[in-house]
Amino acid sequence: MTTAQLSAADVLAQLDLAAAGEEGFALKVGEIRIRVLCPEPLRGRLMTYFADVLSDEAGAVTVHLLPDQHMLPEPAWTDWLREGGKIGRKDAICDLDGARLIRKVRSGVTFFQSFDHAVAFGPLEQNESTVINFINTQALNIALRKGWQLAHAAAVTNGRQTLAISGLSGGGKSTSILRLMDIDGLSFLSNDRVLIKGGAPVQALGIPKQPRINPGTILGNPRLADMLTETRIEELNAMDTADLWALEDKHDLVIRDIYGPGRVRFDAPMTDFWVLNWSHGAEEDTRISEVDLSSRPDLLQAIMKSPGPFYQHVDGSFEPNGNAPDPAPYLDALKGVRVCEVSGKIDFDKIAAAGRDLFDG
């Protein structure tokens, strides 16, 4: 069989779905329900990770996780074009009949995605974060097909008001959100992905992904200091500020371990959206100014997020390679949400104070 002849049925025939077992677990995020089938020991670790959203309700979508399974022949992979000028190979795809294969280039973890099947196989035990992302991707797919819009944002909520923060990668949205978590009564909604649905009121939906943060975020919050050794803190403090904030060295932060139980909520009304457009080199004081998003396409670009290679549209087609999000549905969904630009110099104390005023007001 040549790669050109490879079909969705051929791939599924090579995979032993029964190896995932029958003792899975279910997740509930707002109106979204997912069932995960996976053997031990990975299943136990995933259940611990998703403890905030474990459910007894049946899942609408079933995810099969198959550690160390593989397929032959290798398909003819096409590199997935990355957003925002990012370089380096990350994902590769191969479209089949009604399905898509996605490969994580660095790890070799492979995914089979279709309306009927969501399967991950390969070195899953060694790439747990990739598996978590795949499970959360199914939540995104369900929501997007229901008309939600995907924003590249972090968010906190008190159940009545929700503040989402967007910005370019490394712009400080994670640091800002975690500083806001020091405010009593606020719950974590998302660190990197927020779904938005227009209405009265506008709704926000997060996904159950714990923050993965860089050293700059840890240094900027005394509560997080124990995540680094004293030697590492000294090394980081000696770095140039710009180099520190550009450093990619992810650390996992579990909200319930740092902020205590009951500080997570994934669905709430959306009321406010701040877009970080500040810089370390700015001389002007930090300003938070309300804007008309329809006249600021530069800020809207920081909010919009491609659904990526896993997304299969309602009509059965997959997201095209290199496709850019359409601004119109975002502008429509955000009607009634107060959008502000954060400009001037980077000042997380100012963000924290403004957030406190917002939620106390």
C-alpha positions in Angstrom: 0.0 0.0 0.0 1.3 3.5 -0.9 0.8 6.6 1.2 -1.5 7.9 -1.6 -3.8 5.0 -1.1 -3.9 5.3 2.7 -7.5 5.8 3.9 -9.1 6.5 7.3 -10.3 2.9 7.5 -6.7 1.7 6.9 -5.4 3.7 9.8 -8.2 2.6 12.2 -7.6 -1.0 11.2 -4.0 -0.8 12.4 -5.0 0.6 15.8 -6.3 -1.5 18.7 -8.9 0.8 20.2 -9.8 -1.8 22.7 -6.4 -1.4 24.3 -7.6 1.9 25.7 -9.8 -0.1 28.1 -13.3 0.4 29.3 -12.6 2.0 32.6 -12.4 5.6 31.4 -13.4 8.9 33.0 -15.7 11.7 31.9 -15.2 15.5 31.9 -17.8 18.2 32.0 -16.9 21.8 31.1 -20.0 24.0 30.9 -22.3 22.4 28.4 -19.4 20.2 27.0 -18.9 16.5 27.9 -16.1 14.3 27.0 -15.3 10.7 27.8 -11.6 9.5 27.9 -10.5 5.9 27.6 -7.0 5.2 28.6 -4.9 2.4 30.3 -3.1 2.9 33.5 -0.8 4.4 34.7 -1.6 7.4 32.4 -5.3 7.3 33.3 -4.6 7.9 36.9 -2.4 10.8 36.2 -4.9 12.4 33.9 -7.7 12.0 36.4 -5.6 13.8 38.9 -4.9 16.6 36.4 -8.6 17.0 35.5 -9.9 16.7 39.0 -11.8 20.0 38.8 -14.0 18.8 35.9 -14.5 15.1 36.5 -18.1 14.1 36.0 -20.4 11.1 36.2 -22.3 12.2 33.1 -21.8 10.4 29.8 -19.5 12.0 27.3 -20.7 13.2 23.9 -17.3 12.6 22.4 -15.0 9.6 23.3 -11.2 10.0 23.2 -9.1 6.9 22.8 -5.5 7.1 24.1 -3.2 4.3 22.8 0.3 4.5 24.3 3.1 3.0 22.1 0.9 2.1 19.2 2.0 3.0 15.7 0.9 2.9 12.0 2.6 2.0 8.7 3.2 3.2 6.1 4.2 6.7 7.1 1.9 9.1 5.3 3.0 12.0 3.2 3.1 14.7 5.8 2.6 18.4 5.1 3.9 21.0 7.6 1.2 23.0 9.3 1.8 26.7 8.9 2.2 28.5 12.2 0.6 31.7 13.4 2.1 35.0 14.2 5.4 34.6 12.3 6.5 31.7 14.6 9.2 29.6 13.1 10.2 26.0 13.4 8.2 22.8 12.6 5.6 21.9 15.2 2.7 20.1 13.6 2.3 18.1 10.3 -0.9 16.9 8.7 -2.2 14.3 6.3 -5.8 14.6 5.1 -7.7 11.4 4.5 -11.3 10.7 3.5 -13.4 12.4 6.2 -10.5 12.4 8.7 -7.1 14.0 9.3 -3.9 12.7 10.8 -1.9 15.2 12.8 1.7 14.5 13.9 3.6 16.4 16.6 7.0 16.7 14.8 9.2 16.8 17.8 7.7 14.0 19.9 6.2 11.8 17.2 2.8 11.6 19.0 0.2 11.1 16.3 -3.6 11.9 16.3 -6.5 10.6 14.2 -9.3 13.2 14.1 -12.8 12.8 12.6 -16.4 13.3 13.6 -16.5 9.7 14.9 -13.0 9.2 16.3 -10.5 11.1 18.4 -7.5 8.9 18.9 -3.9 9.7 20.1 -1.2 7.1 19.7 2.6 6.8 20.0 4.8 7.8 23.0 2.0 9.2 25.1 3.4 8.4 28.5 6.5 10.6 27.8 4.3 13.5 26.4 1.5 13.9 29.0 1.1 17.6 28.3 0.5 16.9 24.6 -2.2 14.3 25.6 -3.9 16.9 27.9 -3.9 19.4 25.0 -5.5 16.8 22.7 -8.3 16.2 25.2 -8.9 19.9 25.6 -8.9 20.3 21.8 -12.0 18.1 21.7 -13.7 20.6 24.0 -12.7 23.4 21.7 -14.0 21.5 18.6 -17.4 20.9 20.2 -17.7 24.6 21.3 -16.6 26.0 17.9 -19.2 23.9 16.1 -21.8 25.3 18.5 -20.9 28.9 17.4 -18.4 29.9 20.1 -15.3 32.0 19.0 -11.8 31.1 20.2 -9.7 33.9 21.8 -6.0 33.7 22.7 -6.6 35.0 26.2 -6.3 34.3 30.0 -9.3 35.1 32.3 -10.6 35.4 35.8 -14.1 35.7 37.1 -16.2 36.2 40.2 -19.2 34.5 38.6 -20.9 37.8 37.6 -18.0 39.6 35.9 -15.3 38.1 33.8 -12.1 39.8 32.8 -10.1 38.3 29.8 -6.6 39.5 28.9 -5.0 39.1 25.5 -1.6 40.1 24.2 1.2 38.9 22.0 3.0 35.8 23.1 5.2 36.8 26.1 3.2 40.0 26.6 2.4 39.2 30.2 -1.2 37.8 30.2 -0.3 34.9 32.4 1.5 37.1 34.9 -1.4 39.6 34.9 -4.0 36.9 35.5 -2.1 35.2 38.3 -1.6 38.6 40.0 -5.4 39.1 39.8 -5.9 35.7 41.5 -4.6 37.3 44.7 -8.0 39.1 44.8 -10.4 37.4 47.2 -13.5 36.0 45.5 -11.9 35.6 42.0 -11.7 32.2 40.2 -9.4 31.1 37.5 -11.1 30.6 34.1 -8.3 30.2 31.6 -4.6 30.8 31.1 -4.4 30.7 27.3 -7.7 29.9 25.6 -11.1 31.6 26.2 -14.2 30.7 24.2 -16.7 33.6 23.7 -20.4 33.4 22.6 -22.5 36.5 21.9 -25.8 37.1 23.7 -27.3 38.9 26.6 -25.1 38.4 28.5 -22.0 37.5 26.4 -20.7 34.1 27.7 -17.1 33.0 28.4 -15.9 29.4 28.6 -12.5 28.3 29.6 -10.8 24.9 29.1 -9.4 22.7 31.9 -5.7 23.4 31.3 -3.5 24.4 34.2 -1.1 27.3 33.5 2.3 26.5 32.1 4.3 29.5 32.9 7.8 30.9 32.2 10.3 32.0 34.8 9.5 35.7 34.3 5.9 35.0 35.5 7.3 33.2 38.6 9.7 36.0 39.5 6.9 38.5 39.2 4.8 36.9 41.9 6.1 36.2 45.4 3.4 33.5 45.9 5.1 31.4 43.2 8.7 31.7 44.5 8.9 28.1 45.7 8.5 26.9 42.1 12.2 27.8 41.6 15.4 27.0 43.5 17.3 29.9 45.1 20.2 29.3 42.6 17.9 29.5 39.6 16.3 32.7 41.0 19.7 34.3 41.2 20.6 33.2 37.7 17.3 34.7 36.3 17.6 37.9 38.3 21.0 38.5 36.6 19.4 38.3 33.1 18.5 41.3 31.1 14.7 42.0 31.4 14.0 41.5 27.7 15.9 38.3 27.6 14.1 37.0 30.8 10.7 37.6 29.3 11.7 36.0 26.0 12.9 32.9 27.8 10.9 29.7 27.1 11.2 27.4 30.1 7.7 26.2 31.0 6.7 25.2 34.6 3.4 23.6 35.5 1.3 25.5 38.1 -1.7 23.8 39.6 -4.2 26.4 40.7 -5.6 24.4 43.6 -2.1 23.8 45.0 -1.1 27.5 44.9 -4.4 29.3 45.5 -6.4 26.6 47.4 -9.5 24.6 46.5 -12.6 26.1 44.9 -10.7 28.7 42.9 -11.5 27.4 39.4 -14.6 28.1 37.3 -14.8 27.5 33.6 -18.1 29.2 32.6 -19.3 32.7 33.4 -20.7 35.9 31.8 -18.0 37.9 29.9 -18.0 41.6 30.8 -14.5 43.0 30.2 -11.5 42.4 27.8 -8.1 44.0 28.1 -5.5 43.8 25.3 -1.9 44.3 26.4 -0.2 46.6 24.0 2.6 47.7 26.4 6.4 47.3 26.4 9.4 47.2 28.7 11.0 50.1 26.8 8.1 52.5 27.0 8.5 55.7 29.0 4.8 56.6 29.4 2.9 55.4 32.5 0.7 52.4 32.1 -2.8 53.4 30.8 -6.0 51.3 30.5 -8.2 53.0 28.0 -11.6 51.9 26.6 -11.5 51.4 22.8 -13.9 50.6 19.9 -12.5 47.3 18.8 -14.0 47.6 15.3 -11.6 50.5 14.6 -8.6 48.7 16.1 -7.8 45.7 13.9 -4.3 45.6 15.5 -5.9 44.8 18.9 -8.4 42.4 17.4 -5.4 40.4 15.9 -4.1 39.8 19.4 -7.5 38.4 20.4 -8.3 36.1 17.5 -7.0 32.5 17.5 -7.0 29.9 14.7 -8.7 26.7 15.8 -5.7 24.8 14.4 -5.2 21.6 12.5 -7.6 19.5 14.7 -10.7 21.4 13.9 -13.4 19.8 11.7 -16.1 22.2 10.6 -19.8 21.3 10.8 -19.8 20.5 7.0 -17.1 17.9 7.6 -14.2 19.9 6.1 -11.1 20.5 8.2 -9.5 23.9 8.9 -7.4 24.8 5.9 -3.7 25.1 6.3 -2.7 28.8 6.8 -6.3 30.0 7.2 -6.7 33.2 9.2 -9.7 33.8 11.5 -12.6 36.0 10.2 -12.8 39.2 12.3 -16.6 39.6 11.8 -17.8 36.8 14.2 -15.4 38.1 16.9 -16.8 41.6 16.7 -20.3 40.3 16.8 -19.6 38.0 19.8 -17.9 40.8 21.8 -20.8 43.3 21.4 -21.7 44.4 24.9 -18.2 43.6 26.3 -16.1 46.6 27.5 -12.7 46.4 25.6 -9.7 48.3 26.8 -6.1 48.8 25.5 -3.3 48.6 28.1 -0.5 50.8 26.8 2.7 52.4 28.1 5.2 50.6 30.3 4.8 47.2 31.8 3.5 47.5 35.3 1.9 44.5 36.9 1.1 46.4 40.1 -1.0 48.8 38.0 -2.8 45.8 36.5 -3.5 44.3 39.9 -4.8 47.6 41.3 -7.0 48.2 38.2 -8.4 44.7 38.4 -9.2 45.2 42.1 -11.1 48.4 41.2 -13.0 46.6 38.4 -14.2 43.8 40.6 -14.9 46.0 43.6 -16.8 48.5 41.5 
